[in-house]
């Protein structure tokens, strides 16, 4: 640009260097927008955690005794990549009966909950996940009353469900009590969900809990599980989805965490195929942005059982104008009706790779008339 048309644009660093050059100074001023690119002095590894190298958390890492400095990321769900967060302090580290539970204070995302080396949530971006996994299903049906949460031991999904005044019962089945206790101590803004008198906590195996649930008991089931490796593997398999379908009323809805479309279209395709055969109603894949999850994206599988039609793309139970939200500091941070509709818009490569979605949408158009 010529003249003054470009004033105010671009990095201030360039302008500062020009000023220094004019003043005859050899020292370049580094602006705040570039400071975050500079590495801090390494921390002592002994003060941190096995997955914290020089103060940076990077998930599962492995080192050789002969070459301890060489570290590499090694997770079967997303091999060959890692997202690192600067660690200020380790707040909690202990192994439960099922997994290692870690909480640390990060420099830019607040406190972080990690299970077996995998980030579950951060204070900064948890709203995007918790609000979407709860309100995508609950805002799609009229007056949901009975809701089950599978997993969700941090309490965030409970917090969001409690916004819906029509809900009378909230069951939650979480296998690891340590996750609940740690969340109540370090993440009270999420664990507040446990304080709702409608909540009934069941500590145990979710698959077993669902097998004993009365047929047609729930209007909605929300599966807030960890990634499908190890004990959580059965939560993406056919028998588990069949028990969910049995526990839902006709026209009841499921919202299931369904990984990233950038990394796991093969897994998503398998889940969609199973759910299409199992639920007989609408089946959709939706997604949202969560910066601290692998690829920065996480998906949801949204299904309804055979019965009254459910049009997930057009929510009929809006939640944005919750009475008293401002006074009680309970305003939604991420979800709104526009975001709800946009969550089902898929990139072209996803439409191509998830070929079964095309057949589902055609069938749904015929079904809805």
C-alpha positions, 0 to 999 in steps of 0.5 A: 500500500502507498501513502498512509493506507496501510497504517495500523496494519501488520506487526508492530515489530517492523515499525519498532525496528525502523524506529530503532534504525532511525535512532541509530540503535542496534537493539531491536524492540520485540513487541508483545505479539512476538514475545510468545514465540520466544522460548523461556528458560528450561525448567528442571524436569524433576520438578514436573511430570514424566510427560513434561519436558522443560516445562512443556506438557506434550502428552505420552512421551518415551525416552531411551536410557541411552539418549534421554534427551530425545523425546517423541510423541507416541499415542495410538490415536494420533501418532506423529503429532503433539500439542504442547502447553506450558506448565506453571505448576503440577497441582495433582498427580496420582494413579486411580484404579483405572488411570493416571489423573493429572492436573496442572496449571498452564500459562495460557489455558488455566488449569488442565485435566489430563487422564493417562497423558491425554488432555480432557479439558482446560478451563479456557476452552471447556465450554465449547465441548461441554455446551455442545455435547449437552445442548445439541441433543437437549435443544432438539427435543421438546421438554426432555425429562429424564437424562443419563450421562455416561462418563462426564466425571468432571461435572461439566455436562451436568452443569449444562443439563441443569440449565433445562428446567424441564429435566426432572432426573439426571443420572450419571454413571462414572467409573472413576471416583477419583476424577469426580473428587479431583474435579470438585477440588480443582474445577469447581466451576464444572463440578457445580453440576453435581450440586443439582438435586436432580443429579443421581450419581452412580459410580461404576461400569456404564455398560453394566448400568445400561444393561440393567436400565428400564427399557425406554427410561431416558429422553436423552443419553449423553456419552462423554467418554474418553478416547476409545482405547483401553477400557473405553473401547467397548463404548464405540462397539455395537453391543453398547449402542444397542443397550443405549437404544433400548434405554431410550424412549421412542424418539429419544436421542443420543449424543456420543463423543465421536473424535476428529474428522481430521484424524478418524474418519474410518472410526466415524464411518464405523460408528455411523454404520452401527448407529444407523442400523441400531437407532432407526431414526436420524443419524448425524455427525456434528463438530465443534472447535476445541483448541486443546484437543488433537487437530483442534476439532472434536465431533459428536454422533447425534442419533434418535430412536424410531418414533416421533421424528427428530430434526437435529438441524433445526433446534426446537428447544432454545436455551440462550434466553435462560432466565436469571443467567446473567445475575447468576453468571451462568450465561452460555459462552459458546452455544447458540442456535446459529452454532447448533445449525452450523455444527452439522455443516460438513467439509467436502472431504468429510462428505466424500469419506463418510459416504454412508451420510449421503444415504442417511440424509436422503432417507431422512428427507423422505422420512420427514416428508 
